Amino acid sequence: MRADKRRDLDVAPKAAIWPLLIVGLGTLVVPLDSAVNIDFPAIVVHFGLPIPMIQWIVISYVLTQTSLMLSFGRIGDMLGYRRVFLCGTAISTLAFIACALSPTYAALLVARVAQGIGAGLILSCGPALATSLFPEAMRTQVLARYMMMFAVGSALGPSVFGSLVERFGWSAVFGFRAPIAAAAFLLAWRLPRPVRGEREPFDAAGGLLLALALSFMLLALNRLRPPGPETAVFAGLAVAGFVLFYRQERRAPKPIIDFSTFRNADFTVINVSNALINLSAFSIMLLAPFYLSRIPGLSLPAAGLVLAASPVGTILAAPMAGRLARGHKPRLIALVGSALSGAGLFGISLSDATSGIPILVLSMVIQGVGIGLFQVAYFDIVTAAIPARNRGVAGALGMATRSIGTVTGATVLMLIFQGLQASGPNGFMQGFQITFRIAAAIPAAVILFDLRRGRW
């Protein structure tokens, strides 16, 4: 690429940074939901709940968001990403207020469902809206900046809201996000209106089948710990739902997902890899809080700052990935990102019970850098493989596979940890260290598989 063209790619985003910041502001409220994890004890006390009931705070939100995201992406392709984004920020604003003012636990769960709808609308069209605001030649750089802003939310969630919960109570993780969503909604009206295209039908039957299939799949994963008869029922319904969805999409004139794209083995592999990389990465948010809670004198805000180390690494890596993409293949960047993610997870496994925080923080930063490189490369590959008119589905697919990996990791890694955790004073650390080594082996397996395919 010539030097003058490279300068254009650097200057153009700075000259028109405000539209991207508006999209980033609206997107910010979704990764900030990581703060809800540190709010669990306060919610349990406030509503007088048995601890197992807290799982529905996560299930109601994640299940709604994930099951609807691909359909929302398709709607964005049809009606315009700006319109879907406005709906998402508006619903999120109302949902945050409803969560913060919930008088009962049942009301809170209903509000969390509404929050999941808002998050699904925002994430389904966020990447597509961001890239649509800039020339196609800047796609990778825009995606890098978008992912950087997403990581900012992940970093602020546990670090900032830990202090807010201590000061203002359980509702702070919801109430303080309402003004952010409202500001994004008002500012998004300033984004350019898209050119109206040809009206297309929406495959409502396919959308319903996909939502049901993903919902039953997530419920089956949730019921793996411990498995029971309902686990097999949910799994069977999920399989049936996916089969019916596939058949529906094959005959639909305008399907939600064009399965012909998955005939490309590279495209299929990178999507599976995204789910697996995020599965392994969730080991940090799943187990690191328990490790930090065992360190005497470590306050909740301090623990939140430690947990922010991984997204800080992603913040550093995302713009780096955008620059690297100018001279290197995105698959090579994804390979390097996978390697760094695995190295960081292995480093976490070296933490011990007495002097582990420095090792933990450094390893989390390395892992975050790896995730940042991988995610930017992944979104670049997916958006390049899917036609520009279907960018909403492309972005939604990336976010959906990420969510599926995260939910699977929450169940599978906890099962592994519980199986490895021995009794006695060192039982926790034994399970913690081995689980992270298993998590580190997942990116290593992804790398070995890709290298054996010889596609690099």
Buried (B, 14 or more C-beta within 10 A) or exposed (E): EEEEEEEBBEEBBEEEEEBBEBBBBBBBBBBBBBBBBBBBEBBBEBBEBEEEBBEBBBBBBBBBBBBBBBBBBBBBBBBBBBBBBBBBBBBBBBBBBBBBEBEEBEEBBBBBBBBBBBBBBBBBBBBBBBBBBBEEEBBBBBBBBBBBBBBBBBBBBBBBBBBBBBEBBBBBBBBBBBEBBBBBBBBBEEBEEBEEEEEEEBBEBBBBBBBBBBBBBBBBBBBBBEEEEEBEBBBEBBBBBBEBBBEBBEEBEBBBBBEEBEEEEEBEBBBBBBBBBBBBBBBBBBBBBEBBEEBEEBEBBBBBBBBBBBBBBBBBBBBBBBBBBEEEBBBBBBBBBBBBBBBBBBBBBEBEEEEBBEBBBBBBBBBBBBBBBBBBBBBBBBBBBBEBEBBBBBBBBBBBBBBBBBBBBBBBBBBBBEEBBEEEEEEBBEBBBBBBBBBBBBBBBBBEEBEEEEEE
